């Protein structure tokens, strides 16, 4: 890693393997933490160790090879450590040799023709150029036979020669079982890969029933970071044949953090293919043009992916749906901004504005705020996702009354079983304090002397202190939010309702494989 969280490797003196160092460096916080505490993993689980040549060498080095020494020990090799030029452009020996000739360089420059001695992903079609990224930014099953024969994926090659892209969606099933070649016939390899994938998944889920759940939402949407290709290829925009990773991202003309091209920072990337929405933005979004509700990605690429102690945008481009939320447990985009409103309220808005049929739902879903309900009752991923959004400025702008209502509920997470959830909640509370949300004049803010890795007794005390710091004011019940925020008619918090929801917390173990 480099931008947010860094892991290091140590060599085994016994057999040459490289193991991950058991501590992580958090770049922004400038501190070390135990490696297990940087991920959503079972808090009482055993320590795990990744091995460099087991999987990491495939993507975190160029042309990594899982080679052994003569004595049987491991001696992994690579053309270059790190993600360097040849990772995206392919082998460059011929390119370097040909361009030692300065006359050739000038001729190529003046002609404007592409240089055939090197691969440029920008000159590939959308599918092939995205596979250059998907080779690493994907949840893939490596075809062992191909690797045993020494065949490796190379840019401009076909990913299916060495990988099966792991997909569990209905779209994937239809495409695999009824694909079409240029001659109109079925593609036997797609059907074969689908069958092989099903066998693989059956074997893995027999060993670990949570195997799929820790990687995908129930409808097949990827839920962990670093697997953007799995999301992209499920999108109708990608199926049209024009959208690729390079439609939005640039490796050489971008901020290195998210690598969005400089002219694709806002809605511009979407308007390239959907220019009509640029002219009539408010008619489409039903939100003021400058609001967070009119940003294309906020509605169609919400932050439902987990990784790096935060929520990250999904690359499966879809539309908000209450029915999908009820079926999958994945909060929809409207719910992730309007955290102080109930799912019933969201359903009414989608019905009134877009004619989306209103599905039946429980009394809690009808009346209790999305943020409150998921934060108290959700699983570890859902709790962390809601905590992150409670600190997200784009969501905070949608509340209309920034009175610190979230403080009480975030305070509850300061003693969550999962260290990663506690860390996210702490940062969200500090974000609210920095914005002045509900802070009394001269207040030190909602989190004082807290560390998400402090002792259980100290965490419990910090939880109680933070929750006690919030007293509902008149604005908390404004705009019809009182019942949604568990407030009684007199404005006091309904502790019985809070305790009931908290007792229903989903405590299944989660091990999100980001």
C-alpha positions as CSV (number, residue, x, y, z in Angstrom):
1,X,0.0,0.0,0.0
2,X,1.1,3.6,-0.2
3,X,-1.6,6.3,0.2
4,X,-3.5,5.3,3.4
5,X,-2.2,2.0,4.9
6,X,1.2,0.4,4.4
7,X,2.2,-3.2,5.1
8,X,5.7,-4.5,5.2
9,X,7.3,-7.9,4.6
10,X,9.9,-10.0,6.4
11,X,11.8,-13.0,5.1
12,X,11.8,-16.4,6.6
13,X,15.3,-17.6,7.3
14,X,14.0,-21.2,7.1
15,X,12.6,-21.4,3.5
16,X,12.8,-18.0,1.9
17,X,9.1,-17.1,2.2
18,X,8.1,-13.5,2.7
19,X,5.5,-13.0,5.5
20,X,3.6,-9.8,6.2
21,X,4.9,-7.8,9.2
22,X,2.3,-8.1,11.9
23,X,1.9,-4.3,12.2
24,X,0.4,-1.8,9.8
25,X,1.4,1.9,9.3
26,X,-1.6,4.3,9.0
27,X,-0.4,7.1,6.9
28,X,-2.8,9.9,7.9
29,X,-2.8,9.0,11.6
30,X,1.0,8.5,11.6
31,X,0.8,5.4,13.8
32,X,1.3,1.6,13.9
33,X,-1.5,-0.7,14.6
34,X,-1.8,-4.5,14.8
35,X,-2.4,-5.8,11.3
36,X,-5.6,-7.6,12.2
37,X,-7.1,-4.4,13.6
38,X,-6.8,-2.6,10.2
39,X,-9.4,-4.9,8.6
40,X,-13.0,-6.1,9.3
41,X,-12.0,-9.5,10.5
42,X,-13.4,-11.6,13.4
43,X,-12.2,-9.7,16.5
44,X,-11.6,-12.9,18.4
45,X,-10.1,-14.7,15.5
46,X,-6.6,-16.1,15.1
47,X,-3.8,-14.0,13.5
48,X,-3.4,-14.6,9.8
49,X,-0.3,-14.3,7.7
50,X,-0.2,-13.5,4.0
51,X,2.7,-14.9,2.0
52,X,4.2,-12.7,-0.7
53,X,4.5,-15.3,-3.4
54,X,1.1,-16.9,-2.5
55,X,-0.9,-14.1,-4.3
56,X,0.7,-10.7,-3.8
57,X,3.4,-11.2,-6.3
58,X,0.9,-11.6,-9.1
59,X,-0.2,-7.9,-8.8
60,X,2.3,-6.0,-6.6
61,X,5.2,-6.8,-8.9
62,X,5.8,-6.9,-12.7
63,X,5.9,-10.5,-14.1
64,X,6.1,-12.1,-10.7
65,X,7.2,-15.8,-10.7
66,X,6.6,-18.3,-7.9
67,X,10.0,-19.9,-8.2
68,X,11.8,-22.3,-5.8
69,X,15.4,-22.7,-4.9
70,X,17.3,-26.0,-5.7
71,X,16.9,-27.0,-2.0
72,X,13.1,-26.6,-2.3
73,X,12.9,-23.2,-0.6
74,X,11.1,-20.3,-2.1
75,X,12.8,-17.7,-4.2
76,X,10.1,-15.6,-5.8
77,X,11.3,-13.5,-8.8
78,X,10.0,-10.4,-10.6
79,X,11.0,-8.3,-13.5
80,X,10.5,-5.3,-11.3
81,X,9.1,-4.8,-7.8
82,X,6.1,-2.6,-7.6
83,X,3.5,-1.6,-10.2
84,X,5.7,-0.2,-12.9
85,X,5.4,0.6,-16.6
86,X,5.3,-3.0,-18.0
87,X,2.4,-3.9,-15.7
88,X,0.1,-1.9,-18.0
89,X,2.1,-1.7,-21.2
90,X,3.5,-5.2,-21.4
91,X,7.0,-6.4,-22.1
92,X,9.1,-3.5,-23.4
93,X,12.4,-5.0,-24.5
94,X,11.5,-4.7,-28.2
95,X,10.2,-1.1,-27.6
96,X,13.4,0.0,-26.0
97,X,15.5,-1.6,-28.7
98,X,13.6,-0.1,-31.6
99,X,13.6,3.4,-30.1
100,X,17.3,3.5,-29.5
101,X,17.3,4.8,-33.1
102,X,16.6,8.5,-32.8
103,X,15.4,8.7,-36.4
104,X,12.7,6.2,-35.6
105,X,11.6,8.2,-32.6
106,X,11.2,11.4,-34.7
107,X,9.4,9.5,-37.5
108,X,6.9,8.0,-35.0
109,X,6.4,11.4,-33.3
110,X,5.8,13.3,-36.5
111,X,3.6,10.6,-38.1
112,X,1.2,10.4,-35.1
113,X,0.8,6.7,-35.7
114,X,0.7,4.3,-32.7
115,X,4.0,2.6,-31.9
116,X,3.4,-1.2,-32.6
117,X,6.3,-2.2,-30.4
118,X,4.4,-1.4,-27.2
119,X,0.9,-1.8,-25.8
120,X,-1.1,1.3,-25.0
121,X,-4.3,0.4,-23.1
122,X,-5.9,3.6,-24.4
123,X,-5.8,2.1,-28.0
124,X,-7.5,-1.1,-27.0
125,X,-11.3,-1.6,-27.1
126,X,-13.2,-1.0,-23.8
127,X,-13.3,-4.7,-22.8
128,X,-9.6,-5.4,-23.4
129,X,-8.4,-2.1,-21.9
130,X,-10.5,-2.8,-18.8
131,X,-9.0,-6.3,-18.5
132,X,-5.6,-4.8,-18.2
133,X,-6.8,-3.2,-15.0
134,X,-9.0,-6.2,-14.1
135,X,-6.0,-8.5,-14.1
136,X,-5.2,-7.1,-10.7
137,X,-8.3,-5.0,-9.7
138,X,-10.5,-8.0,-9.8
139,X,-11.7,-11.0,-7.8
140,X,-10.4,-13.7,-10.1
141,X,-9.8,-17.5,-10.1
142,X,-6.4,-18.3,-11.5
143,X,-6.4,-21.1,-14.0
144,X,-3.7,-23.3,-12.6
145,X,-3.0,-25.2,-15.8
146,X,-2.1,-22.0,-17.6
147,X,0.3,-20.9,-14.9
148,X,1.9,-24.3,-14.7
149,X,2.7,-24.0,-18.4
150,X,4.3,-20.6,-17.7
151,X,1.7,-18.6,-19.5
152,X,1.0,-15.2,-17.9
153,X,-1.6,-12.5,-18.7
154,X,0.0,-9.7,-20.7
155,X,-1.7,-6.4,-21.6
156,X,-3.7,-6.7,-24.8
157,X,-4.1,-10.4,-24.1
158,X,-7.4,-12.0,-23.1
159,X,-8.0,-12.3,-19.4
160,X,-10.0,-15.5,-19.9
161,X,-6.8,-17.3,-21.0
162,X,-5.4,-17.2,-17.4
163,X,-8.3,-16.1,-15.2
164,X,-12.0,-16.8,-14.5
165,X,-13.5,-13.5,-13.3
166,X,-15.5,-14.4,-10.3
167,X,-19.2,-13.4,-10.8
168,X,-22.3,-14.4,-9.0
169,X,-24.9,-12.1,-10.5
170,X,-27.9,-13.0,-12.6
171,X,-26.4,-11.1,-15.5
172,X,-23.3,-13.2,-15.3
173,X,-25.3,-16.4,-15.4
174,X,-27.2,-15.3,-18.5
175,X,-24.1,-14.2,-20.3
176,X,-22.2,-17.4,-19.4
177,X,-25.0,-19.8,-20.5
178,X,-26.1,-18.0,-23.6
179,X,-23.1,-16.1,-24.9
180,X,-22.7,-15.3,-28.6
181,X,-19.6,-15.2,-30.8
182,X,-19.3,-13.2,-34.0
183,X,-20.7,-16.1,-36.0
184,X,-23.7,-16.3,-33.7
185,X,-22.7,-19.6,-32.1
186,X,-22.2,-20.3,-28.4
187,X,-18.8,-19.8,-26.8
188,X,-17.9,-23.1,-25.2
189,X,-15.1,-21.6,-23.1
190,X,-17.6,-19.2,-21.3
191,X,-19.9,-22.0,-20.4
192,X,-17.0,-24.2,-19.3
193,X,-15.5,-21.4,-17.2
194,X,-18.9,-20.9,-15.6
195,X,-19.2,-24.6,-14.7
196,X,-15.6,-24.6,-13.3
197,X,-16.4,-21.5,-11.2
198,X,-19.5,-23.1,-9.8
199,X,-17.5,-26.1,-8.7
200,X,-14.8,-23.9,-7.2
201,X,-17.4,-21.9,-5.2
202,X,-19.1,-25.1,-4.0
203,X,-15.7,-26.3,-2.7
204,X,-14.9,-23.0,-1.0
205,X,-18.3,-22.5,0.6
206,X,-18.2,-26.1,1.9
207,X,-15.1,-25.2,3.8
208,X,-16.3,-21.7,4.8
209,X,-20.0,-20.9,4.5
210,X,-19.2,-17.2,4.6
211,X,-16.9,-17.3,1.6
212,X,-19.2,-15.5,-0.8
213,X,-20.7,-13.2,1.9
214,X,-17.3,-11.8,2.8
215,X,-16.7,-10.9,-0.9
216,X,-20.1,-10.1,-2.5
217,X,-23.5,-8.8,-1.6
218,X,-26.3,-11.3,-2.2
219,X,-27.1,-10.0,-5.7
220,X,-23.5,-10.4,-6.8
221,X,-22.3,-6.9,-6.3
222,X,-18.7,-6.9,-5.1
223,X,-18.4,-5.5,-1.5
224,X,-14.7,-5.2,-1.0
225,X,-12.1,-2.8,-2.3
226,X,-9.5,-3.4,-5.0
227,X,-12.0,-5.4,-7.1
228,X,-13.4,-2.6,-9.3
229,X,-13.4,-4.7,-12.5
230,X,-16.0,-7.1,-10.9
231,X,-18.3,-4.2,-10.4
232,X,-17.7,-2.5,-13.8
233,X,-18.5,-5.5,-15.9
234,X,-21.9,-5.9,-14.2
235,X,-23.0,-2.4,-15.4
236,X,-25.2,-1.8,-18.3
237,X,-22.9,1.1,-19.3
238,X,-20.1,-1.4,-19.7
239,X,-22.3,-3.8,-21.6
240,X,-22.8,-1.1,-24.2
241,X,-19.2,-1.5,-25.3
242,X,-18.0,2.1,-24.8
243,X,-17.3,2.4,-21.0
244,X,-13.9,1.3,-19.7
245,X,-11.7,2.1,-16.7
246,X,-10.0,4.7,-18.8
247,X,-13.3,6.6,-19.4
248,X,-12.7,8.0,-15.9
249,X,-9.2,7.2,-14.8
250,X,-5.8,8.3,-15.9
251,X,-2.5,6.8,-14.7
252,X,-0.5,9.8,-15.8
253,X,-2.7,12.9,-15.5
254,X,-4.4,12.5,-12.2
255,X,-4.2,12.8,-8.4
256,X,-2.3,9.6,-7.5
257,X,-4.9,8.8,-4.7
258,X,-8.0,8.0,-6.8
259,X,-6.4,8.5,-10.3
260,X,-9.4,10.2,-11.7
261,X,-8.5,12.1,-14.9
262,X,-8.4,15.9,-14.3
263,X,-11.4,16.4,-16.6
264,X,-13.4,13.6,-14.9
265,X,-13.5,14.9,-11.4
266,X,-17.2,15.6,-11.2
267,X,-20.2,14.7,-13.4
268,X,-18.1,15.2,-16.6
269,X,-17.4,11.5,-17.1
270,X,-21.1,10.7,-17.1
271,X,-22.1,13.6,-19.4
272,X,-19.8,12.3,-22.1
273,X,-22.3,9.6,-22.8
274,X,-25.4,11.2,-21.3
275,X,-25.2,14.9,-22.5
276,X,-29.0,15.4,-22.2
277,X,-28.7,15.3,-18.4
278,X,-26.2,18.1,-18.3
279,X,-28.8,20.5,-19.9
280,X,-31.7,19.3,-17.7
281,X,-29.9,18.2,-14.5
282,X,-32.5,19.1,-12.0
283,X,-35.3,17.6,-14.0
284,X,-33.4,14.3,-13.8
285,X,-32.1,14.4,-10.2
286,X,-35.0,16.1,-8.5
287,X,-32.4,17.9,-6.4
288,X,-30.9,21.4,-6.7
289,X,-28.1,21.4,-9.3
290,X,-25.3,22.3,-6.8
291,X,-26.4,19.8,-4.1
292,X,-24.8,16.5,-3.3
293,X,-28.1,14.9,-4.6
294,X,-27.3,16.1,-8.1
295,X,-23.9,14.4,-8.3
296,X,-24.2,11.4,-10.7
297,X,-21.8,9.2,-8.7
298,X,-23.6,9.8,-5.4
299,X,-26.8,8.2,-6.8
300,X,-25.4,5.7,-9.2
301,X,-22.0,4.7,-7.6
302,X,-22.7,5.0,-3.9
303,X,-20.1,4.0,-1.3
304,X,-21.1,0.4,-0.6
305,X,-17.6,-1.1,-0.9
306,X,-15.4,-1.5,2.1
307,X,-11.7,-1.1,2.3
308,X,-8.8,0.8,3.9
309,X,-10.9,1.6,7.0
310,X,-13.5,3.5,5.0
311,X,-16.3,3.2,2.4
312,X,-15.5,3.3,-1.3
313,X,-17.6,3.9,-4.4
314,X,-19.1,0.8,-6.0
315,X,-18.2,0.5,-9.7
316,X,-21.4,-1.4,-10.5
317,X,-23.3,1.5,-11.9
318,X,-27.0,1.2,-10.9
319,X,-29.9,3.2,-9.5
320,X,-31.3,3.5,-6.0
321,X,-33.8,0.8,-5.2
322,X,-35.7,0.2,-1.9
323,X,-36.6,-3.3,-3.1
324,X,-32.9,-4.1,-3.7
325,X,-32.0,-2.8,-0.2
326,X,-34.6,-5.1,1.4
327,X,-33.4,-8.1,-0.6
328,X,-29.7,-7.6,-0.1
329,X,-29.1,-5.6,3.0
330,X,-27.1,-3.1,1.0
331,X,-28.3,0.5,1.8
332,X,-29.4,2.3,-1.3
333,X,-27.9,5.6,-2.3
334,X,-30.8,7.7,-1.0
335,X,-30.6,6.1,2.4
336,X,-26.8,6.7,2.6
337,X,-27.4,10.5,2.3
338,X,-30.7,10.8,4.1
339,X,-29.5,9.0,7.1
340,X,-31.9,10.8,9.4
341,X,-34.9,9.6,7.4
342,X,-36.6,6.2,7.3
343,X,-36.6,3.7,4.5
344,X,-40.4,4.4,4.2
345,X,-39.7,8.1,3.6
346,X,-37.1,7.1,0.9
347,X,-39.7,4.8,-0.7
348,X,-42.2,7.6,-0.8
349,X,-39.7,9.9,-2.5
350,X,-38.8,7.3,-5.1
351,X,-42.5,6.6,-5.8
352,X,-43.5,10.3,-6.1
353,X,-40.5,11.3,-8.1
354,X,-39.7,8.3,-10.3
355,X,-42.7,6.1,-10.1
356,X,-40.8,3.3,-8.3
357,X,-43.3,0.9,-6.8
358,X,-43.3,1.0,-3.0
359,X,-42.5,-2.5,-1.6
360,X,-43.9,-3.7,1.7
361,X,-41.7,-3.2,4.7
362,X,-41.6,-3.6,8.5
363,X,-42.7,-1.0,11.0
364,X,-39.0,-0.2,11.9
365,X,-38.2,0.3,8.2
366,X,-41.2,2.5,7.8
367,X,-40.5,4.8,10.8
368,X,-36.8,4.6,12.0
369,X,-34.0,6.6,10.4
370,X,-31.8,4.6,8.0
371,X,-28.7,5.6,9.9
372,X,-30.1,4.6,13.3
373,X,-31.5,1.3,12.1
374,X,-28.4,0.1,10.2
375,X,-25.9,1.4,12.8
376,X,-27.7,-0.4,15.7
377,X,-28.9,-3.6,14.0
378,X,-26.5,-4.1,11.1
379,X,-23.6,-6.4,10.7
380,X,-20.0,-5.2,11.0
381,X,-19.8,-4.0,7.4
382,X,-23.1,-2.2,7.6
383,X,-22.2,-0.5,10.9
384,X,-18.9,0.6,9.5
385,X,-20.5,1.9,6.3
386,X,-23.1,3.9,8.2
387,X,-20.5,5.3,10.6
388,X,-18.4,6.4,7.6
389,X,-21.3,8.1,5.9
390,X,-22.2,9.9,9.2
391,X,-18.9,11.7,8.8
392,X,-19.2,12.2,5.1
393,X,-19.7,15.9,4.2
394,X,-22.0,15.1,1.2
395,X,-24.4,13.2,3.5
396,X,-24.2,15.8,6.3
397,X,-25.3,18.4,3.8
398,X,-28.6,16.5,3.2
399,X,-29.7,16.6,6.9
400,X,-30.9,20.2,6.8
401,X,-30.3,20.4,10.6
402,X,-26.7,19.8,11.6
403,X,-27.4,19.6,15.3
404,X,-25.2,16.7,16.3
405,X,-28.0,14.1,16.3
406,X,-25.5,11.4,15.1
407,X,-23.3,11.9,18.1
408,X,-25.3,9.6,20.4
409,X,-25.5,6.8,17.9
410,X,-21.8,7.0,16.8
411,X,-20.9,7.1,20.5
412,X,-22.4,3.7,20.8
413,X,-19.9,2.3,18.2
414,X,-16.9,3.4,20.3
415,X,-17.2,0.1,22.1
416,X,-18.1,-2.0,19.0
417,X,-16.5,-5.5,19.0
418,X,-14.7,-4.8,15.7
419,X,-11.7,-2.4,15.9
420,X,-12.2,-1.2,12.4
421,X,-15.7,-0.1,13.1
422,X,-14.6,1.7,16.2
423,X,-11.9,3.5,14.2
424,X,-14.4,4.6,11.6
425,X,-16.9,5.8,14.2
426,X,-14.1,7.8,16.0
427,X,-13.2,9.6,12.8
428,X,-16.8,10.4,12.0
429,X,-17.3,11.9,15.4
430,X,-14.2,14.0,15.0
431,X,-15.5,15.1,11.5
432,X,-18.7,16.3,13.1
433,X,-16.9,18.1,15.9
434,X,-14.7,19.9,13.3
435,X,-17.9,21.0,11.5
436,X,-19.3,22.3,14.8
437,X,-22.2,19.9,14.8
438,X,-24.1,20.3,18.0
439,X,-21.1,21.4,20.0
440,X,-21.5,23.7,22.9
441,X,-19.4,26.9,23.0
442,X,-16.1,26.0,24.5
443,X,-16.8,22.3,24.2
444,X,-13.8,20.0,23.7
445,X,-15.8,18.0,21.2
446,X,-17.5,14.6,21.3
447,X,-14.3,12.5,21.6
448,X,-11.7,13.3,24.2
449,X,-8.7,11.0,24.9
450,X,-10.1,8.1,22.9
451,X,-8.2,5.5,21.1
452,X,-10.0,2.7,19.3
453,X,-7.4,0.2,20.6
454,X,-7.7,1.2,24.3
455,X,-8.8,-1.3,26.9
456,X,-12.4,-2.5,27.0
457,X,-13.0,-0.7,30.3
458,X,-11.7,2.6,28.8
459,X,-13.8,2.1,25.7
460,X,-16.9,1.5,27.7
461,X,-16.3,4.7,29.6
462,X,-15.7,6.7,26.5
463,X,-18.9,5.3,25.0
464,X,-20.9,6.4,28.0
465,X,-19.3,9.8,28.2
466,X,-19.9,10.5,24.4
467,X,-23.5,9.3,24.4
468,X,-24.2,11.4,27.5
469,X,-22.9,14.5,25.7
470,X,-25.9,14.7,23.4
471,X,-29.2,16.2,24.5
472,X,-31.9,16.4,21.8
473,X,-32.7,20.0,21.0
474,X,-35.7,21.4,19.2
475,X,-34.0,21.1,15.8
476,X,-33.5,17.3,16.3
477,X,-37.3,16.8,16.0
478,X,-37.7,19.3,13.2
479,X,-38.7,18.4,9.7
480,X,-40.7,15.4,11.0
481,X,-37.5,13.6,12.2
482,X,-38.5,13.0,15.8
483,X,-39.8,9.4,15.6
484,X,-37.1,8.6,13.1
485,X,-34.4,9.6,15.6
486,X,-36.1,7.6,18.4
487,X,-37.4,10.8,20.1
488,X,-40.5,10.7,22.2
489,X,-43.2,13.4,21.8
490,X,-41.6,15.5,24.6
491,X,-38.3,15.4,22.7
492,X,-36.5,13.0,25.0
493,X,-34.7,9.9,23.7
494,X,-36.7,6.7,23.7
495,X,-34.1,4.5,25.5
496,X,-36.3,1.4,25.4
497,X,-36.4,1.6,21.5
498,X,-32.7,2.2,21.4
499,X,-32.0,-0.8,23.6
500,X,-34.4,-3.0,21.6
501,X,-32.6,-2.2,18.3
502,X,-29.1,-2.5,19.8
503,X,-30.0,-6.0,21.2
504,X,-30.8,-7.1,17.6
505,X,-27.3,-6.3,16.3
506,X,-26.2,-8.8,13.7
507,X,-23.2,-10.5,15.3
508,X,-22.3,-13.0,12.6
509,X,-18.6,-13.1,12.1
510,X,-17.3,-11.1,9.1
511,X,-13.9,-11.4,7.4
512,X,-14.1,-8.9,4.4
513,X,-11.4,-10.0,2.0
514,X,-10.3,-6.6,0.6
